[in-house]
């Protein structure tokens, strides 16, 4: 009994040490104070019902065959192609009409295929605001031998969902004139590798923008604060980035991939459960059984977390079965999943920004 008691005490001590160590790690990694860390219950049941009703009425925007926001991007979007240019036009036209300030981050970068011109697109609703909630996705599609790769989940649907959020919440966001946090949307170019994924052949746009923003403000911020003599780097304004990828397949599931935003993921899961309990969405998508940080995926968030920007990485884990296959097209998409994720993300943004629904 003595040995058992001693062993029990040692195990207890080790368990307590592990808990403290994890908490300490969390404190070290969390470098931003979130404006609304407990957003899951910000909206009451009536407000969620109104959001769900509106999203249902506007669901045609994300219709796989004819949706004005989704159908146009379900085309090959390799850099420089007609579909790539059309997607740029859709992004800029849609968000420009909604009153977003548009910035272009144009650059030329060496690749295994020679120097390539690329363009990140940034849209900011209120550039003079002190802080940013950033929604991000890449908009180009991969070069795949043997045919024209569309990348419906990778990342046509995430791009369309971001536009859907901006358009669906436009009236509510326009009324939020006194907020010190603005919605900002980033569409990355050059996420895909030209040959094989390496640290230099991948995430070209994210690497370029993160480095630029580390030292400079976004041009839209400079224009909005034209009377200022000094400008903070744009990264200092980013409170939280939500990066979306591989969304729209029937088997979509998401996990807390980043420890610094594990609590944000937990809140998103709670909000999702409220929507599911009210039967506004078909099923749950957030996998809370997987420990935070248990899996890692290389994506556009990397250069930002390297600069201590908190990122909620919403990428399907495991990847959809059609990942990087020519079959990642309209036929691979599930309309219910798209509608559910649209409502979840609309509800998240409305809750986090405390919109008056």
Secondary structure as GFF3:
##gff-version 3
##sequence-region A 1 357
A	DSSP	alpha_helix	2	29	.	.	.	ID=ss1
A	DSSP	three_ten_helix	39	41	.	.	.	ID=ss2
A	DSSP	alpha_helix	45	57	.	.	.	ID=ss3
A	DSSP	three_ten_helix	59	62	.	.	.	ID=ss4
A	DSSP	three_ten_helix	71	73	.	.	.	ID=ss5
A	DSSP	alpha_helix	82	97	.	.	.	ID=ss6
A	DSSP	beta_strand	101	111	.	.	.	ID=ss7
A	DSSP	beta_strand	114	124	.	.	.	ID=ss8
A	DSSP	beta_strand	131	138	.	.	.	ID=ss9
A	DSSP	pi_helix	152	156	.	.	.	ID=ss10
A	DSSP	alpha_helix	157	168	.	.	.	ID=ss11
A	DSSP	alpha_helix	170	175	.	.	.	ID=ss12
A	DSSP	beta_strand	181	188	.	.	.	ID=ss13
A	DSSP	alpha_helix	204	215	.	.	.	ID=ss14
A	DSSP	alpha_helix	219	224	.	.	.	ID=ss15
A	DSSP	three_ten_helix	234	237	.	.	.	ID=ss16
A	DSSP	beta_strand	238	245	.	.	.	ID=ss17
A	DSSP	three_ten_helix	259	261	.	.	.	ID=ss18
A	DSSP	alpha_helix	262	277	.	.	.	ID=ss19
A	DSSP	alpha_helix	302	305	.	.	.	ID=ss20
A	DSSP	beta_strand	311	315	.	.	.	ID=ss21
A	DSSP	three_ten_helix	330	332	.	.	.	ID=ss22
A	DSSP	alpha_helix	335	352	.	.	.	ID=ss23
###
